[in-house]
Amino acid sequence: MNIHATPKSEVALTRKAKLRVADCDLHPVPNTLKDLYPFLEKRWRDHLESFGARRRQGIYQGPVYPKGQPEAARRDAWPPGGRPGSRLDLMQRQHLDANNVELGILTVINPHPGNYQNPDQSIAMCRAVNDWQVAEWTSKDSRLKASILTAYEHGAAAASEIERLADDPNFVQVFLLSRTAQPLGNRCYWPIYEAASEANLPVGVHAFGNSGFPITSSGWPSYYIEEMAGHSQSCQSQVTSLVLEGVFERFPNLRVAFIESGFGWLPSLSWRLDAHWRKLKAENPALKRLPSEYIREHIWVTTQPMEEPERPRHLLDLFDWIGWDRVLYSSDYPHWDFDDPARCLPADVTPEQRDKLFLTNALTLYGKK
């Protein structure tokens, strides 16, 4: 939900809100890739200097659809001489302190080396970003917890990184992007789910990524707005694949959070899958229950970006179907479509519902309760 409001004054930014908040989508970034050099072997530092980092997107460099707002960031989130999201002190002042954030989940999407073309570079860079998160963020603010970046197109290597960090209290989830080379139910990704289940870590699937393929099933769209709308399409495909490929039957303790992909599509997708499964279930003997039952049990969603129906009651109907215990507040800081926790919900949410959405659901999912 986009908020158009007068910026908070410096006094307001230092005054704690009464609402207790867990924010499940905070985007830290290195100011430059050289910030990662202390965590990389010389071989990979030299490689970056000589060849750069190439994502699974052919020879294209930069975002496929350039953002209208630089770095897709709030204008007030630019520190002097730096990138939005590169300064802990600014994040603390603008959001963590001002909005009483008790738990903040770091979700590094730029860079997310999990989709780099060079598999060895992908593995090395994911490890470096993970170590950087601890050194520069979680070790300096106990409210922050990191996500384990993995070279997710290489299942065994991704599982190895999860195992390396499974017992590290700085990390609370495994982290993938939604545009993968294969649908996420494919067995090439099962080592990730096995390692995550053994470590009792949820898997976060964040919108975006570079699969090497068009972002729609019909080719490349023309405009950035089409890409924005397409985030939910990729996540619908991933939910469908995870359920129908039997991932949740194989890994009954697996929990998956879909981040920054909306959620208004989830009920209708569930209804459609149920209707098809009743007629075609002979093809999927691994499934023992309706697809919607797996979705309700294993899938979480975040609030940003939030659908904005003309009648606010319809938004609450969505929450009712998905389950108030399956929705997580997320701000998307420092991006331009940041959601202020004090303003992003309709007024007629009950205190119990508000507490679940803003705090206790996240504490439960991430093992902090």
Order of alpha helices (4+ residues) and beta strands (2+ residues): alpha-beta-alpha-alpha-beta-alpha-beta-alpha-beta-alpha-beta-alpha-alpha-beta-alpha-alpha-beta-alpha-beta-alpha-alpha
